[in-house]
Amino acid sequence: MTSTHGTPAANGRWSREADVVVIGAGLAGLTAARELVAAGKSVAVLEARDRVGGRLLNHDLGDGRVTEIGGQFVGPTQNHILALAKEVGVATYQAAVPGERVYVHDGRARRFSGHTPPDLFALPDMGIALARIEQAAGKVPPAAPWQAPNARDLDGMTYETWLRKAEITGDAVDLINIFLNSAYGGEARDASALFSLWYVSTFGDETHPGTMERGTGTSGGAQDSRFVGGSQLVAIRMAEELDGRVHLSAPVRRISQDAGGVTVISDAGDWRADQVIVAVPPLLASRIVWDPLLPPQQDQLFQRLPFGTLMKCVAVYDTPFWRAEGLSGMGLLRGGSPIREMFDNSPPDGGPGVLMGFLGGKEWRKWAHRPAGERRGAVLRSFAQVVGERAFDTVDYVEQDWTAEQWTQGGPTSVAAPGVLTEYGEWMGRRFGRVHWAGSEFSPYWNGFMDGAVRSGEHAATELLHQS
Ligand SMILES: Cc1cc2nc3c(=O)[nH]c(=O)nc-3n(C[C@H](O)[C@H](O)[C@H](O)COP(=O)(O)OP(=O)(O)OC[C@H]3O[C@@H](n4cnc5c(N)ncnc54)[C@H](O)[C@@H]3O)c2cc1C
């Protein structure tokens, strides 16, 4: 098949053909489509939303400036997203701004330099915790965590249970939860120990084993850099290159395979293809109607990979006023604050000033249903604890609740509870007839991150090209 021209079907809907239909125009789907077009395939990308980028979303600040309200940070060893961005002409800049950070514990704010918050009770245990996490994560194979030597034991308990068994105290668990709150929209008690240690093992590449430091770090870590023009620009540029092959507002409802090909039924018409790449989050893939049904083990796996709960709260100011006071805008907050981690999220030229805080996990559960004005007040009080009372003088305030997005339903990534990886993990990216899988959740490196999404798209395209 080579034609991408539509012909009216008997039922009056437009039926179209392509070698490959890619479902989902996030980084994974667009990367796969780009690779396939380069290999000479005819490709159609069907995207449910009226925009590309999926979990990447720029917020317009006016005058051509943006800040991100979805995924945004990149760093060393994330070579696939960095190379892709370079190819499509999107530059990076250093995310961290000079200045001190602020640690707020039970309402008391303390400025500090470097990465280590000044907490005498938590720090000794934190050192032990990091060493134990590093050692245990080192034994989890990134491509097959269920094959870790003690996989069944680790998958039989939550991460919190594992941390406590390793004699890590509540203070250190609290600090780890600050990271998990932003990293997977949850707490140590929400995920299996195996999943969490695997997640750490993916913070690297083929030659650099994953480390907690790389995952949590700013300069030199996963929060090292941002994209000039916002991360969504990478997706927008890819869609432009795909030149008319991306079809928006086309949610796919049904996928039927037969001996001759695949029929994909979307709200924007039906498509016929030789092969399909499904690049939507696993839980959403399980909600498509499948004919024949997905292998039950794969379907069970996808049903068991829900997203965490995460909202980004963004306050915009005339200027990043905190910088003049020697503050970086970065804050770590403990003890009931809705925001537990926050950053200076200003555009590269430093104006306007933008503060971004993560409201996730148990704080999301507490705050998401409260009146917007009450939540905004609480968020700005958190910001004020870090940068002072001027935090209330906003020119704009935006919230992006990813749980309220029909085509994502949570964020930032899918999280596995105990039992999932060992019982079903091997079904993760297993090809289903003419259907191949992509998405950041399918990557052995930087799983759940932009780099993982790009890697998974490349992998799906390679798998498809080499088997046909
Ligand atoms: C708040 C937040 C912060 C994050 N921070 C970072 C960060 O700093 N650094 C980082 O590297 N990563 C971060 N991430 C994660 C990163 O954004 C994702 O891992 C990555 O963008 C996922 O890309 P994807 O293509 O796999 O999936 P998605 O971006 O989810 O794309 C899937 C696409 O499929 C579409 N779709 C779904 N169902 C259907 C259907 N039935 N039919 C048609 N289309 C459908 C969706 O609309 C979507 O466009 C963050 C994510 C969030 C939400």
PDBQT file of the ligand as one rigid body, heavy atoms in Angstrom, charges set to zero:
ROOT
HETATM    1  C1  LIG A 501       3.324  17.611  34.399  1.00  0.00    +0.000 C 
HETATM    2  C2  LIG A 501       4.338  16.779  33.675  1.00  0.00    +0.000 A 
HETATM    3  C3  LIG A 501       5.683  17.032  33.867  1.00  0.00    +0.000 A 
HETATM    4  C4  LIG A 501       6.645  16.268  33.206  1.00  0.00    +0.000 A 
HETATM    5  N1  LIG A 501       7.949  16.618  33.328  1.00  0.00    +0.000 NA
HETATM    6  C5  LIG A 501       8.881  16.009  32.539  1.00  0.00    +0.000 A 
HETATM    7  C6  LIG A 501      10.206  16.517  32.468  1.00  0.00    +0.000 A 
HETATM    8  O1  LIG A 501      10.524  17.543  33.088  1.00  0.00    +0.000 OA
HETATM    9  N2  LIG A 501      11.093  15.852  31.683  1.00  0.00    +0.000 N 
HETATM   10  C7  LIG A 501      10.743  14.749  30.938  1.00  0.00    +0.000 A 
HETATM   11  O2  LIG A 501      11.598  14.205  30.230  1.00  0.00    +0.000 OA
HETATM   12  N3  LIG A 501       9.473  14.281  30.959  1.00  0.00    +0.000 NA
HETATM   13  C8  LIG A 501       8.540  14.897  31.727  1.00  0.00    +0.000 A 
HETATM   14  N4  LIG A 501       7.244  14.473  31.710  1.00  0.00    +0.000 N 
HETATM   15  C9  LIG A 501       6.918  13.235  30.983  1.00  0.00    +0.000 C 
HETATM   16  C10 LIG A 501       6.911  13.443  29.476  1.00  0.00    +0.000 C 
HETATM   17  O3  LIG A 501       6.135  14.573  29.163  1.00  0.00    +0.000 OA
HETATM   18  C11 LIG A 501       6.317  12.201  28.823  1.00  0.00    +0.000 C 
HETATM   19  O4  LIG A 501       7.031  11.050  29.213  1.00  0.00    +0.000 OA
HETATM   20  C12 LIG A 501       6.353  12.229  27.285  1.00  0.00    +0.000 C 
HETATM   21  O5  LIG A 501       6.004  13.494  26.785  1.00  0.00    +0.000 OA
HETATM   22  C13 LIG A 501       5.385  11.147  26.793  1.00  0.00    +0.000 C 
HETATM   23  O6  LIG A 501       5.348  11.105  25.385  1.00  0.00    +0.000 OA
HETATM   24  P1  LIG A 501       4.504   9.959  24.680  1.00  0.00    +0.000 P 
HETATM   25  O7  LIG A 501       4.504  10.255  23.235  1.00  0.00    +0.000 OA
HETATM   26  O8  LIG A 501       4.987   8.642  25.143  1.00  0.00    +0.000 OA
HETATM   27  O9  LIG A 501       3.025  10.077  25.282  1.00  0.00    +0.000 OA
HETATM   28  P2  LIG A 501       1.982  11.284  25.229  1.00  0.00    +0.000 P 
HETATM   29  O10 LIG A 501       2.703  12.583  25.269  1.00  0.00    +0.000 OA
HETATM   30  O11 LIG A 501       1.000  11.003  26.307  1.00  0.00    +0.000 OA
HETATM   31  O12 LIG A 501       1.317  11.139  23.798  1.00  0.00    +0.000 OA
HETATM   32  C14 LIG A 501       0.258  10.262  23.535  1.00  0.00    +0.000 C 
HETATM   33  C15 LIG A 501      -0.661  10.917  22.531  1.00  0.00    +0.000 C 
HETATM   34  O13 LIG A 501      -1.715  10.005  22.207  1.00  0.00    +0.000 OA
HETATM   35  C16 LIG A 501      -2.933  10.731  22.108  1.00  0.00    +0.000 C 
HETATM   36  N5  LIG A 501      -4.020   9.768  22.316  1.00  0.00    +0.000 N 
HETATM   37  C17 LIG A 501      -4.397   9.146  23.446  1.00  0.00    +0.000 A 
HETATM   38  N6  LIG A 501      -5.423   8.280  23.192  1.00  0.00    +0.000 NA
HETATM   39  C18 LIG A 501      -5.680   8.369  21.867  1.00  0.00    +0.000 A 
HETATM   40  C19 LIG A 501      -6.609   7.735  20.998  1.00  0.00    +0.000 A 
HETATM   41  N7  LIG A 501      -7.481   6.810  21.435  1.00  0.00    +0.000 N 
HETATM   42  N8  LIG A 501      -6.594   8.068  19.683  1.00  0.00    +0.000 NA
HETATM   43  C20 LIG A 501      -5.723   8.978  19.197  1.00  0.00    +0.000 A 
HETATM   44  N9  LIG A 501      -4.800   9.612  19.985  1.00  0.00    +0.000 NA
HETATM   45  C21 LIG A 501      -4.793   9.307  21.297  1.00  0.00    +0.000 A 
HETATM   46  C22 LIG A 501      -2.824  11.781  23.183  1.00  0.00    +0.000 C 
HETATM   47  O14 LIG A 501      -3.681  12.866  22.960  1.00  0.00    +0.000 OA
HETATM   48  C23 LIG A 501      -1.349  12.177  23.074  1.00  0.00    +0.000 C 
HETATM   49  O15 LIG A 501      -1.148  13.243  22.174  1.00  0.00    +0.000 OA
HETATM   50  C24 LIG A 501       6.248  15.213  32.353  1.00  0.00    +0.000 A 
HETATM   51  C25 LIG A 501       4.893  14.965  32.145  1.00  0.00    +0.000 A 
HETATM   52  C26 LIG A 501       3.944  15.737  32.800  1.00  0.00    +0.000 A 
HETATM   53  C27 LIG A 501       2.484  15.463  32.559  1.00  0.00    +0.000 C 
ENDROOT
TORSDOF 0
